[in-house]
């Protein structure tokens, strides 16, 4: 058993969050008895739901604690942000933790239905999760993008488990693609006035942002960040080095809409150019790498640039990498 599976499951109310027995914002659970069984660990999902939830929580912690991260909150500074810090992110991550089990349970509950109908079932839970985040942070948006990503990933893992399929990274990402198949067309490429930041960026620049990344099954992660993470971890045995390698790969490749919102296409181009320069110089293997990252951090702070989209995808990268904890044959926890 791994360290994830050894921990005693949390009591039901703590895992669901305060007010679990009351109607969640956005609608009630259609099968609350089923949800209770899953979250109590009374059925076969018990160990799996705990592991997936703890992996999602662990991903958030590893993202925020990695230091230095250019333009982002970490242990060095608050990046290009004045309304949040490390403590804000840690409080937010704790508030989100109970919801990852909800998302998994919702995925199990919908495992017999069409994949493209799951998002509408997950969305009320995601909205309630956002409210929990805002309550914990005093109204600061720390993890909205991560709620979207991990709501989908945990829900997809639950669907895979409910269908008797392996909880592996390829299968989970493929399930997310099926769940989000029409998302870009429905929410970005539609008639009428643009009402969200994502719609404005899509119409002006053609950027699909978090919705497009999800609909692609996290293609940027699978094509760039995950290979970098796995290669460097295999070579060095260092998770920190692997996270830095994945983050540089994301900064170089990801069309981060957070950067475009703050600095236009010029801001995005600056970050991608600097990340590629660091990669050309040897990346994490280069001399004085940490000093170079600190200088990169200072440059982004001076330009008020924060690659928040890449931060979300860094957490996704670690989560997908660690799904290897599941045995691919029967979803038992690997030793």
N, C-alpha and C positions, 0 to 999 in steps of 0.2 A: 504494500500500500504506500502511496505517496503521502507527503505531509498534508495535501489537500483533503485526502479521504479520511485521515485520522481524527480530524477535529470533530467534536461532538456537534451534531446539528443544533442550530439555534431554536429556541422555543418558537411556536407558530406565530405569536403576536409580534415577536421581534423580527422574524423573517418577513412577515407581511408589512410591518410598520405599524405605527399607531393608527387606530381607527380601522383595523383590518376587518372587524366584524360589521362595520358600517358600509354603506354603498360607496364604492370608489367614485371619484369624480369622473363623469363622462358615461356612467352606466354600470350596471351590476354584472357580476359574473353569472353567466347562464348556468354554469354547473359548479356551484361553490363547494359542494361536497367533494367533487373530484379535485378541485384546487386544494382543499384542505388536506386530502390524502397525500397529494404530491408533496406539499410543503412540509408536512409532518414527517415525511419519509416512511409512510405506512405502506407504500407499494414499491415496485422495482425502480422507480425514478429517484428514490431517496438519495443514494450516493451520487448519482449523475447530476441531479439538480444542484446539489451542494458544490460539486467540483466546478461545474460551469459558472455558477454564481461567484465562487471565490476566484476563479480565473479572471472573470470580468472585472471584479474589484481590484485584484492584483495588477491588472493591466493599467487601470487608472493611476494607481500608486506609482508604478514604475515610470509611467510617462512624466508625472509631475516631479518626481524626485531626481530624474536624470538631469545632471548639471555639468556644464552650462548648455542651455538650449537657446539659440538665438531668438530674441524677441519674446520669449515665453516665460511664464512664471516657473521658477525653480528654486533651488536652495541658495542661489547666488543673488537673485533679485526678483522683482516682479515683472521683468521684461518691459514691453511697451504698454503696460497697464497701470492705471492709477487707482482702480477700484477693487483690486483683488491681490492676494498674496498667497504664499504657500499654505497658511492656515485656512484660508478660504477654500482652497482646493481639497485639502484633507477633510474638512467638514463636509464638503459637497460629496466626496467619494463615499463617506460613511452613510450619508443620507440616501445615496443611490443603491447601496449594497442590497437591501432587502428586495428591491424591485427586480433584480436580475433573476431571482427565482420565480417571480411572477411572470416574467416574459417567457421563461422556459416552460412553465406550467401552461401558459396560454398556447404556446406552440404544440405541446402535447395534446391539449384539448382540441386543437384544430387539425390534428395530424391526418384525419380521415377525409378532410375537405380539400377543395382546390387551393393551390398555393397562392394564387393571385387574389384571394379573398382574405388572407391572413392579416395583411397590413391594416385593414380597417378594424380588425378585432384587436390588434396590438395598440392602435393609436390612442384609445382612451387611457390605457395603462401608461403610455408614454407621456401623455399630458399630465396625468396625476404625478408621475415621477418628476417631471419638470417642476411642478408645484412644490414637491418635497425639496428639490434642489434650491429653489428660490427661498423657501422657508429657512433652510440651513445657512444660506449665504447672505441673508438680508436683502434679497432681490437682485443679486449679482449672477449673471449668466456665466457659469464656469464650465459646464459640461453638456450644454444642449446638443452639440454635435455628437458627443459620446453616447448620450441617451438614445439618439436615433440609431447610431451604429450598433450599439450593444443590445438595444431592444430587438433589432432584426437578427443579430447573431445568436442571442440566447433563445429567441423564438424559433429560429431555424434549427438550433441544436435540439430543442424540445420536440419539434416536428420529426426530425430524424430519429430520435429516440422512440417516439410514439409509433413510428412506422417500422421499428426494428432494424433501422439502418445505422451504419457506423457514424459516430460523432467525430468525423475527421474533417480536416480543413477544406479539402476539395468538395466534399459532400455538403458541408455547411454553407460554403460560398455559393455553390450551385443552387441550393435551396433559397438563399437570399435573392439571387437573380430571378428565380421563378416568382418569389413573393413580390418583387419590385418591377416586374416585367413592363408594366405600362406607367410607371411612376413619372418618368420625365415627360411623357406626352400628356398625362393627366394634370400635372401640377406646374409644369414650366412652359411647354409648347402648346398652349391653349389660347382660345380667343378671349377677348376682354382685356380690361385694364390690368396691368401688373400691380399686385398688391403686396408682394413680399420682396425682400432683398434678393432672394434667389431668382425670382422671376425677372427682376430688373437686370441682373447680371447676365442671365441667359439671353434676354432680348438685345442687350447692348453688345455683349462679347461672345455669346454662344457657349458660355461656360455652364456646365450642368452641376457642378459642385457635389455636395454630399449625396444628392439623389442619383446623379449619374454614376458615382462611384459604387453606390449600393446596387444599382441596376446592373452594373457590370460584374457583380460578384467580387467587388473590391479588387479590380484588375490592377490598379496602381500598386497596391500592397503585394499582390501575387506576382507581379512582373518585376518589381524593383526592390521593395523593402524586405519582403520575406526571404528572397534568395540572398540578399546582403546579410541579413541577420543570421541565417542558418550557416552561411559560409564562414563568417567571422567567428561565430561561436564555436564551430567545429575546429577552426584553426587555432583559436586562442584559449578556448575554455572560459572566456569572460562574457557574461551576460551584458555587462556595461558596454564593453567594446562593440558587441553585437548590436545593442540598441543605438549607439552613436552611428554605426555604419548604416543601419536601417533609416535613421533620421536624415542623414545626409542624402541618401538615395531618394527619400521622399522630397526633401527640399529641392533637389535637382530636377525631379520629374513631375511632381504634382502641380497641377494648375489650381493652386490654392485660392479659393474665392475670398477668404479672409484677407489675404494680401492685396487682392484687387480692390476690395472694398475700402481699404485704408490708403493704398498707394497707387491705384490704377494698374494698368498693364506694365508700366515702368517699374513699379514696386515689385511685381511678380518677377519680372525679368532680372532685376537686380539680385534678388534672392537666389533664383535659379543659376545665374551666372556665377555668383560667389560660391555656391555649393559645388558646382561643377569644377571650379578652380581648386577647391580643397580636395575633391576626389582625384583630380589630375595630379595633385601633389602627393598623393599616397593615402588620403583619407585617414582612417584611424591608425594606420601604420606609420604615418609621417612623423618626423620629429616635431616636438612642440605642438602636437595636435590640440591639446586642451587650451593652450594659450591662443591658438588660432580661433578656436570656437568662442572663447571669451571675447576676442576682438570682433568676431562676427556678431555676437550678441550686442556689443556696444554699438555697432553700426546700425543694427535694426532698431535699437531703442532710439537712436538719434533720428531715425527716419520714421518713427512711430509705426513700425511694421511688426505684425505678429502673425506667424504662420499657424494659426489655430487649427486649420483643416489638417495640416500635416501632423500636428500633435495628436489629433483624434486617430489618424491612421497609424501612428506609431503604437498607440495602445492596441489597435486592432491587430497589428503585426505580432506583438507579443502574445496576445490571446490566441491567434491562429497557430503560432509556433508551439504553444504549450498544449494545444489539443492533442498532441502526441501522447499525452498522459493516458488517453483512452486506448485500450486494445481494439484494433480495427475489426476484429472478428465478432466480439460480443459486448463491446462497450464497458468491459470491466476495467478497473483502474490498474494501469500498468505498474509494476514494481520498479 
